[in-house]
Amino acid sequence: MTGTNHSNQARDDERFLRHSFTIARRAVSHGNHPFGAVLVDRNGSLLLEAENGFMPSRDGTAHAERLLATVACTTLSPEVLAAATLYSSAEPCAMCAGAIYWAGIGRVVYGLGEQRLRELTGNHPDNPTLDLPCRNVFDSGQRKTEVVGPLLEEEAAIVHEGAWTR
Ligand SMILES: Nc1nc2[nH]cnc2c(=O)[nH]1
Protein backbone atom coordinates (compact mmCIF):
# COMPACT_ATOMS: atom_id res chain seq x y z
CA MET A 1 0.00 0.00 0.00
CA THR A 2 1.34 3.45 -0.88
CA GLY A 3 1.46 6.45 1.41
CA THR A 4 -1.39 8.00 -0.58
CA ASN A 5 -3.59 4.97 0.03
CA HIS A 6 -2.79 5.16 3.71
CA SER A 7 -3.91 8.78 3.92
CA ASN A 8 -7.02 8.02 1.83
CA GLN A 9 -7.88 5.27 4.26
CA ALA A 10 -7.32 7.55 7.26
CA ARG A 11 -9.58 10.16 5.69
CA ASP A 12 -12.29 7.59 4.92
CA ASP A 13 -11.99 6.22 8.46
CA GLU A 14 -12.69 9.64 9.95
CA ARG A 15 -15.52 10.32 7.50
CA PHE A 16 -17.34 7.05 8.15
CA LEU A 17 -16.68 7.19 11.88
CA ARG A 18 -18.34 10.61 11.95
CA HIS A 19 -21.24 9.06 10.08
CA SER A 20 -21.57 6.50 12.90
CA PHE A 21 -21.76 9.46 15.33
CA THR A 22 -24.66 10.81 13.25
CA ILE A 23 -26.40 7.44 13.51
CA ALA A 24 -25.79 7.47 17.28
CA ARG A 25 -27.50 10.88 17.50
CA ARG A 26 -30.36 9.46 15.45
CA ALA A 27 -30.69 6.66 18.02
CA VAL A 28 -31.05 9.29 20.76
CA SER A 29 -33.74 11.07 18.75
CA HIS A 30 -35.59 7.71 18.69
CA GLY A 31 -35.40 7.44 22.49
CA ASN A 32 -32.43 5.08 22.48
CA HIS A 33 -28.89 5.00 23.75
CA PRO A 34 -26.25 7.00 21.82
CA PHE A 35 -24.65 4.28 19.71
CA GLY A 36 -24.44 3.86 15.95
CA ALA A 37 -22.64 1.58 13.52
CA VAL A 38 -22.12 1.51 9.76
CA LEU A 39 -20.62 -1.06 7.39
CA VAL A 40 -18.54 0.03 4.42
CA ASP A 41 -17.21 -2.15 1.59
CA ARG A 42 -13.64 -2.32 0.28
CA ASN A 43 -14.38 0.43 -2.27
CA GLY A 44 -15.71 2.87 0.31
CA SER A 45 -19.41 2.31 -0.42
CA LEU A 46 -21.83 2.41 2.49
CA LEU A 47 -23.53 -1.01 2.87
CA LEU A 48 -25.49 -0.90 6.12
CA GLU A 49 -26.38 1.32 9.06
CA ALA A 50 -27.70 0.33 12.49
CA GLU A 51 -28.58 2.25 15.60
CA ASN A 52 -29.01 1.09 19.17
CA GLY A 53 -32.40 -0.56 19.58
CA PHE A 54 -32.85 -0.78 23.35
CA MET A 55 -36.37 0.65 23.28
CA PRO A 56 -39.26 -0.02 23.24
CA SER A 57 -38.74 -3.52 24.66
CA ARG A 58 -35.68 -2.73 26.82
CA ASP A 59 -33.63 -5.22 24.80
CA GLY A 60 -30.19 -4.97 26.39
CA THR A 61 -28.71 -7.08 23.57
CA ALA A 62 -29.88 -4.66 20.85
CA HIS A 63 -26.52 -2.93 20.56
CA ALA A 64 -25.95 -1.18 17.25
CA GLU A 65 -22.98 -3.36 16.27
CA ARG A 66 -24.73 -6.62 17.10
CA LEU A 67 -27.83 -5.65 15.11
CA LEU A 68 -25.62 -4.66 12.20
CA ALA A 69 -23.58 -7.90 12.36
CA THR A 70 -26.75 -10.00 12.18
CA VAL A 71 -28.07 -8.18 9.12
CA ALA A 72 -24.61 -8.20 7.52
CA CYS A 73 -23.98 -11.93 7.72
CA THR A 74 -27.50 -12.83 6.63
CA THR A 75 -27.41 -10.62 3.54
CA LEU A 76 -23.79 -10.34 2.35
CA SER A 77 -21.23 -12.86 1.06
CA PRO A 78 -18.28 -14.02 3.19
CA GLU A 79 -15.92 -12.33 0.71
CA VAL A 80 -17.64 -8.97 1.03
CA LEU A 81 -17.80 -9.30 4.82
CA ALA A 82 -14.11 -10.15 5.14
CA ALA A 83 -13.14 -7.05 3.12
CA ALA A 84 -15.61 -4.73 4.89
CA THR A 85 -15.05 -2.25 7.72
CA LEU A 86 -17.51 -1.75 10.57
CA TYR A 87 -17.40 1.78 12.00
CA SER A 88 -18.79 2.08 15.50
CA SER A 89 -19.34 5.22 17.54
CA ALA A 90 -18.03 3.33 20.58
CA GLU A 91 -15.82 0.31 21.15
CA PRO A 92 -17.73 -2.92 20.59
CA CYS A 93 -18.45 -4.69 23.88
CA ALA A 94 -17.53 -8.37 24.29
CA MET A 95 -20.96 -9.45 22.97
CA CYS A 96 -20.68 -7.23 19.89
CA ALA A 97 -17.05 -8.19 19.24
CA GLY A 98 -18.22 -11.81 19.30
CA ALA A 99 -21.02 -11.02 16.86
CA ILE A 100 -18.64 -9.15 14.53
CA TYR A 101 -16.22 -12.08 14.68
CA TRP A 102 -18.91 -14.66 13.96
CA ALA A 103 -20.27 -12.52 11.12
CA GLY A 104 -16.79 -12.57 9.56
CA ILE A 105 -16.35 -8.79 9.28
CA GLY A 106 -12.65 -8.17 8.69
CA ARG A 107 -12.03 -4.71 10.11
CA VAL A 108 -13.37 -2.49 12.91
CA VAL A 109 -12.85 1.22 13.57
CA TYR A 110 -14.32 2.70 16.74
CA GLY A 111 -14.59 6.14 18.35
CA LEU A 112 -15.05 6.06 22.10
CA GLY A 113 -13.00 3.49 24.04
CA GLU A 114 -14.62 1.15 26.55
CA GLN A 115 -12.81 2.77 29.51
CA ARG A 116 -13.98 6.22 28.55
CA LEU A 117 -17.52 4.94 28.02
CA ARG A 118 -17.41 3.45 31.49
CA GLU A 119 -16.40 6.81 32.94
CA LEU A 120 -19.28 8.51 31.12
CA THR A 121 -22.00 6.01 32.02
CA GLY A 122 -20.90 5.44 35.62
CA ASN A 123 -23.04 2.72 37.12
CA HIS A 124 -26.09 3.52 35.01
CA PRO A 125 -28.27 0.38 35.09
CA ASP A 126 -28.81 0.48 31.30
CA ASN A 127 -25.07 0.29 30.65
CA PRO A 128 -23.09 -1.77 33.17
CA THR A 129 -20.05 -1.60 30.85
CA LEU A 130 -18.05 -4.81 30.45
CA ASP A 131 -14.39 -4.23 31.21
CA LEU A 132 -13.05 -6.34 28.34
CA PRO A 133 -11.30 -4.69 25.37
CA CYS A 134 -12.64 -5.82 21.99
CA ARG A 135 -9.08 -6.67 20.92
CA ASN A 136 -8.96 -9.39 23.58
CA VAL A 137 -12.05 -11.00 22.06
CA PHE A 138 -10.76 -10.73 18.47
CA ASP A 139 -7.30 -11.98 19.43
CA SER A 140 -8.78 -15.16 20.85
CA GLY A 141 -10.36 -16.04 17.49
CA GLN A 142 -9.01 -18.08 14.61
CA ARG A 143 -9.39 -15.46 11.93
CA LYS A 144 -7.89 -12.01 12.01
CA THR A 145 -9.95 -8.90 12.71
CA GLU A 146 -8.08 -5.62 12.27
CA VAL A 147 -8.97 -3.00 14.90
CA VAL A 148 -8.40 0.78 14.85
CA GLY A 149 -9.41 2.94 17.82
CA PRO A 150 -10.04 4.89 19.86
CA LEU A 151 -10.28 7.52 17.12
CA LEU A 152 -11.86 11.01 17.29
CA GLU A 153 -12.56 10.16 20.92
CA GLU A 154 -13.43 13.70 22.04
CA GLU A 155 -16.05 14.00 19.28
CA ALA A 156 -17.32 10.54 20.19
CA ALA A 157 -17.70 11.59 23.84
CA ILE A 158 -19.80 14.65 22.92
CA VAL A 159 -22.45 12.32 21.48
CA HIS A 160 -22.98 11.00 25.04
CA GLU A 161 -23.49 14.41 26.67
CA GLY A 162 -26.59 14.33 28.85
CA ALA A 163 -27.37 10.73 27.92
CA TRP A 164 -26.53 9.04 31.21
CA THR A 165 -28.15 11.29 33.80
CA ARG A 166 -30.89 9.82 35.93
N1 LIG B 1 -20.73 -0.25 21.82
C1 LIG B 1 -21.98 -0.23 22.32
N2 LIG B 1 -22.13 -0.22 23.64
C2 LIG B 1 -23.39 -0.20 24.11
N3 LIG B 1 -23.82 -0.19 25.38
C3 LIG B 1 -25.17 -0.15 25.34
N4 LIG B 1 -25.61 -0.16 24.07
C4 LIG B 1 -24.52 -0.19 23.28
C5 LIG B 1 -24.34 -0.19 21.86
O1 LIG B 1 -25.28 -0.17 21.05
N5 LIG B 1 -23.04 -0.21 21.45
The ligand as an SDF file (V2000), in Angstrom:
LIG
                    3D

 11 12  0  0  0  0  0  0  0  0999 V2000
  -20.7350   -0.2480   21.8230 N   0  0  0  0  0  0  0  0  0  0  0  0
  -21.9760   -0.2250   22.3200 C   0  0  0  0  0  0  0  0  0  0  0  0
  -22.1280   -0.2190   23.6350 N   0  0  0  0  0  0  0  0  0  0  0  0
  -23.3880   -0.2010   24.1060 C   0  0  0  0  0  0  0  0  0  0  0  0
  -23.8170   -0.1860   25.3840 N   0  0  0  0  0  0  0  0  0  0  0  0
  -25.1740   -0.1500   25.3350 C   0  0  0  0  0  0  0  0  0  0  0  0
  -25.6150   -0.1550   24.0690 N   0  0  0  0  0  0  0  0  0  0  0  0
  -24.5210   -0.1870   23.2770 C   0  0  0  0  0  0  0  0  0  0  0  0
  -24.3390   -0.1930   21.8620 C   0  0  0  0  0  0  0  0  0  0  0  0
  -25.2820   -0.1670   21.0490 O   0  0  0  0  0  0  0  0  0  0  0  0
  -23.0400   -0.2100   21.4460 N   0  0  0  0  0  0  0  0  0  0  0  0
  1  2  1  0
  2  3  2  0
  2 11  1  0
  3  4  1  0
  4  5  1  0
  4  8  2  0
  5  6  1  0
  6  7  2  0
  7  8  1  0
  8  9  1  0
  9 10  2  0
  9 11  1  0
M  END
$$$$
